[in-house]
Amino acid sequence: MRDSTSRLHHNTHDHMHNMGQRARHSEGQASDFIQEHPLVVGALGFALGAALGAVFPATKKRMNTWASIVIALFIRPLKAGKSK
């Protein structure tokens, strides 16, 4: 019984150690990828944000925020251009 308990403890310790090493290796790979391809990472982040925004229902606050952005960026400049 002690022998099997000892083996179980040893195997668990080895597995935990290996998982830690894999996590550190993956972290290094992710960091390298982010530094080598910042535009890809930004595009993926933008796409993820857009997908999450499309999944959740629109709220009045969100619609008002977008409306004010559209007015500031597009409507006002167009009206200013037409009045000249």
N, C-alpha and C positions, 0 to 999 in steps of 0.2 A: 504494500500500500504506500509506504513512504517513497519507494522508488518511482512509482507511477506519478505521485504528487510532485516529486522533485523534477521529473521529466516534463510534466505539464507546466510547472513554473518556469523551467528553463526554456521550453518552446514558446511560451507566451512572451517571455522577455526578449527572445530572439525576434519574434514577429513584430513586437513593438519597436525594437531597434531598427529593423528593416523598413517599417512604415515611416519612421522618422527620417531615415536617409532618403527614401523616395520623395517625401514631402519637400525636403530641402532641395533635392535635385530638380523637382518640378517648379519650385519657386524660382530657382536660378534660370530655368528655361523660359518661364513666363516673363521674367524681368528682361532677359536678352531679347525676346520677341518684341516686347513693348518698345525697347530702345531702338531696335532695328527697323520696326515698321509702325511708327507712331500714327501715320495717316490711316492705316488699316484698322488699328485699334480704335481710333476716333470714329471711323465710319461704322464699325461694329457697335460702338457705344451709342451712336446716333440711331442706328437701326433698332437696337434693343429698346431705347427710349421711345421711339415711334411705335414700336409694336406694343409696348406696355400702355402707352397712351391710347392706342386704338382699342385695347381690350377693355379698359375701364370706361364707364359711362361718362359722358360730358357733364360737367357741373356748370352752374351759372357763373361762378367765379372764374372758371377756366375759359368759358366762352367770352366773358367780358374782357379778360386779359388779352386773349387773341384778337378780339375786335379792336381794342385800343392799339395793339401793335400794327394791325393791318391799316388802320386809319393813319397812324403816324408815318408808316413807311410807304404807303401807296396812295391813299386817297388824298391826303393834303398835298403831296408833291404834284399829283395829277391836276388838282384844282388850281394850284399855283401856276402850273405850266399853261393852263388854258386861259387864265386871266391876263397873261402877258401879251 
